Amino acid sequence: MKKIVILGAGESGAGSAILARKMGFDVLVTDKGIIKENYRQMLDSENIRWEEGKHTEEEILSADEVIKSPGVREDAPIVIKIREKGIPVISEIEFAGRYAEGKKICVTGSNGKTTVTNLIYHILEKAGKKVAMTGNVGNSFAMAVAQGGYDYYVIELSSFQLDDMYSFKADIAVLMNITPDHLDRYGYNFQNYIDSKFRITRNQTKSEFLIYWADDPVIRNELKKKEYGMTLLPFSAESKEGMAAFIEENNLIIDYHTKTNLMTIHDLALKGRHNLYNSMAAAIAGKVLAIRKDVIRESLADFQGVEHRLEPVITVCGINFINDSKGTNVNSTWYALECMETDVVWIAGGIDKGNDYSELFQVVRQKVKAIVCLGKDNHKIVEAFRDKVPTIVETTSMEEAVRSSYYLAKKGQTVLLSPACASFDLFSNYEDRGRQFKQAVRNL
């Protein structure tokens, strides 16, 4: 019996274990940290062996194949030893892709991927399809494959999930944009990160599709470097020539096989320029999958949005509070600030991933009246913006940050949590950070 070892016992690792057991493998799950109770119960229910707080090397190094969870770093000592021994290391996505029978619609990008994933899922669900939303959002892809019964998988993929993918092939790949992010995991080399994102196109042929934002200079430049075999479907708000989707006289036009005036942009549920791109990408995917025009239109008009992404919380004494905890990089925060129609008190900070804050200077000067830093180490944000805004306050808890921002904001202004950083210094993840923000606001 082939032995599979899974490094990491979070959503990805536990899902991989369930699928591997279902496929008849000898499975061991190993995690250097403590495994959450719900994942322990999941593994126990399938009689899957697991260990926590350690990696038993002789067990791990006797594996035929290792599935590495996205949270496990490439430079972890155990990963180095596995590679030195020549044991194949793959991702959960690679493994689950071997057994997935439905169409795979895969979405990546530095920003927008969660919203686009949710939009495409919403379109397919409204069309009555058997569809799972997986990957970086919802259940793991492996768990959805283990459950079975799906004709479509809409998979949000981070760069970490794209790493260690080799034979996996997306039926439709969606690439929203590429801006510097996670550079701490990519040797502070932007090209390494770009290469990771472009893995979403691996193995694609003319029968598969790449939907991409044509106005992104990094994507444009990368596509010029070599011949790609897949069918290219670009979208743009700037140009029309050769585009699969574009804006014409405030109408969203889809031009795939036939030119279709889908809807006026004023009817889109999601507002803001960046959401035009998100809506165009999802609409093209729907058209490629032969979903009816009226279903796509209705889906884009009644979509409810994504938690922690420009999510209105409540208004307190005329001050609007908005939760954009998912804004974990500079470009994402730029879009959030650019959307604001009032003066802003901006809550920012966390674990810096090699950020260059200079692209925020102009929008911060225009819109931000005060910055409330939330993190264990705020010096980089303070240094970057000390001469750009009149007031910068440092805090070390969400409660303190919300209270400070409430005192600094005036009636008619907005308090925006859009950290531009990872959350792991004070919170377990961006969802935890967003929930704590909403609770602290409601406690005012």
KAJO-V599745 format. One record per backbone hydrogen bond with DSSP energy under -0.5 kcal/mol. NH is the residue of the N-H (numbers start at 1). CO is the residue of the C=O. If there is no record, write none. Layout:
nh->NH co->CO
nh->NH co->CO
//
This chain:
nh->4 co->2
nh->4 co->26
nh->5 co->65
nh->6 co->28
nh->7 co->5
nh->7 co->67
nh->8 co->6
nh->8 co->30
nh->14 co->10
nh->15 co->11
nh->16 co->12
nh->17 co->13
nh->18 co->14
nh->19 co->15
nh->20 co->16
nh->21 co->17
nh->22 co->18
nh->23 co->19
nh->24 co->21
nh->25 co->20
nh->26 co->2
nh->27 co->25
nh->28 co->4
nh->29 co->49
nh->30 co->6
nh->31 co->51
nh->39 co->36
nh->40 co->36
nh->41 co->37
nh->42 co->38
nh->43 co->39
nh->44 co->40
nh->45 co->41
nh->46 co->42
nh->46 co->43
nh->47 co->44
nh->48 co->43
nh->49 co->27
nh->51 co->29
nh->53 co->31
nh->53 co->33
nh->54 co->31
nh->57 co->55
nh->60 co->56
nh->61 co->57
nh->62 co->59
nh->63 co->60
nh->64 co->3
nh->65 co->3
nh->66 co->88
nh->67 co->5
nh->68 co->66
nh->68 co->90
nh->69 co->7
nh->69 co->67
nh->72 co->69
nh->73 co->71
nh->76 co->73
nh->79 co->76
nh->80 co->76
nh->81 co->77
nh->82 co->78
nh->83 co->79
nh->84 co->80
nh->85 co->81
nh->86 co->83
nh->87 co->82
nh->88 co->64
nh->90 co->66
nh->91 co->164
nh->95 co->91
nh->96 co->92
nh->97 co->93
nh->98 co->94
nh->98 co->95
nh->99 co->96
nh->100 co->96
nh->103 co->151
nh->105 co->103
nh->105 co->153
nh->106 co->104
nh->106 co->172
nh->107 co->155
nh->108 co->174
nh->110 co->177
nh->116 co->112
nh->117 co->113
nh->118 co->114
nh->119 co->115
nh->120 co->116
nh->121 co->117
nh->122 co->118
nh->123 co->119
nh->124 co->120
nh->125 co->121
nh->126 co->122
nh->127 co->123
nh->128 co->125
nh->129 co->124
nh->131 co->129
nh->132 co->152
nh->134 co->132
nh->134 co->154
nh->135 co->139
nh->136 co->134
nh->136 co->156
nh->139 co->133
nh->144 co->140
nh->145 co->141
nh->146 co->142
nh->147 co->143
nh->148 co->144
nh->151 co->130
nh->152 co->130
nh->153 co->103
nh->154 co->132
nh->155 co->105
nh->155 co->153
nh->156 co->134
nh->156 co->154
nh->157 co->107
nh->157 co->155
nh->162 co->158
nh->163 co->159
nh->165 co->162
nh->171 co->104
nh->172 co->104
nh->173 co->209
nh->174 co->106
nh->175 co->211
nh->176 co->108
nh->176 co->174
nh->183 co->353
nh->184 co->353
nh->185 co->182
nh->186 co->182
nh->186 co->183
nh->188 co->183
nh->189 co->186
nh->190 co->188
nh->192 co->189
nh->193 co->189
nh->194 co->190
nh->195 co->191
nh->196 co->192
nh->197 co->193
nh->198 co->194
nh->199 co->195
nh->199 co->196
nh->200 co->197
nh->201 co->198
nh->202 co->199
nh->204 co->201
nh->208 co->205
nh->209 co->171
nh->210 co->231
nh->211 co->173
nh->211 co->209
nh->212 co->210
nh->212 co->233
nh->213 co->175
nh->214 co->212
nh->214 co->235
nh->216 co->213
nh->217 co->215
nh->220 co->216
nh->221 co->217
nh->222 co->218
nh->223 co->219
nh->224 co->220
nh->225 co->221
nh->225 co->222
nh->226 co->222
nh->231 co->205
nh->231 co->208
nh->233 co->210
nh->235 co->212
nh->236 co->245
nh->243 co->240
nh->244 co->234
nh->245 co->234
nh->246 co->253
nh->247 co->236
nh->248 co->251
nh->251 co->248
nh->252 co->263
nh->253 co->246
nh->253 co->251
nh->254 co->260
nh->255 co->244
nh->255 co->253
nh->256 co->258
nh->258 co->256
nh->260 co->254
nh->260 co->258
nh->262 co->252
nh->262 co->260
nh->263 co->252
nh->265 co->250
nh->267 co->264
nh->268 co->265
nh->269 co->300
nh->271 co->269
nh->275 co->272
nh->276 co->272
nh->276 co->273
nh->277 co->273
nh->278 co->274
nh->279 co->275
nh->280 co->276
nh->281 co->277
nh->282 co->278
nh->283 co->279
nh->284 co->280
nh->285 co->281
nh->286 co->282
nh->287 co->283
nh->288 co->284
nh->289 co->285
nh->290 co->287
nh->291 co->286
nh->296 co->292
nh->297 co->293
nh->298 co->294
nh->299 co->295
nh->300 co->296
nh->301 co->297
nh->302 co->298
nh->303 co->299
nh->309 co->306
nh->310 co->308
nh->311 co->323
nh->312 co->310
nh->313 co->321
nh->316 co->314
nh->316 co->319
nh->317 co->315
nh->319 co->316
nh->320 co->318
nh->320 co->413
nh->321 co->314
nh->322 co->415
nh->323 co->311
nh->324 co->322
nh->324 co->417
nh->326 co->308
nh->327 co->324
nh->328 co->326
nh->333 co->329
nh->334 co->330
nh->335 co->331
nh->336 co->332
nh->337 co->333
nh->338 co->334
nh->339 co->335
nh->340 co->336
nh->340 co->337
nh->344 co->367
nh->345 co->414
nh->346 co->344
nh->346 co->370
nh->347 co->345
nh->347 co->416
nh->348 co->346
nh->348 co->372
nh->349 co->419
nh->351 co->422
nh->352 co->350
nh->357 co->355
nh->359 co->356
nh->360 co->357
nh->361 co->358
nh->364 co->360
nh->365 co->361
nh->366 co->362
nh->367 co->363
nh->368 co->364
nh->369 co->344
nh->369 co->367
nh->370 co->344
nh->371 co->391
nh->372 co->346
nh->373 co->371
nh->373 co->393
nh->374 co->348
nh->375 co->395
nh->382 co->378
nh->383 co->379
nh->384 co->380
nh->385 co->381
nh->386 co->382
nh->388 co->385
nh->389 co->385
nh->391 co->369
nh->393 co->371
nh->395 co->373
nh->401 co->397
nh->402 co->398
nh->403 co->399
nh->404 co->400
nh->405 co->401
nh->406 co->402
nh->407 co->403
nh->408 co->404
nh->409 co->405
nh->412 co->318
nh->413 co->410
nh->414 co->343
nh->415 co->320
nh->416 co->345
nh->416 co->414
nh->417 co->322
nh->417 co->415
nh->418 co->347
nh->418 co->416
nh->420 co->327
nh->421 co->327
nh->422 co->351
nh->426 co->423
nh->427 co->423
nh->433 co->429
nh->434 co->430
nh->435 co->431
nh->436 co->432
nh->437 co->433
nh->438 co->434
nh->439 co->435
nh->440 co->436
nh->441 co->437
nh->442 co->438
nh->443 co->439
nh->444 co->441
//
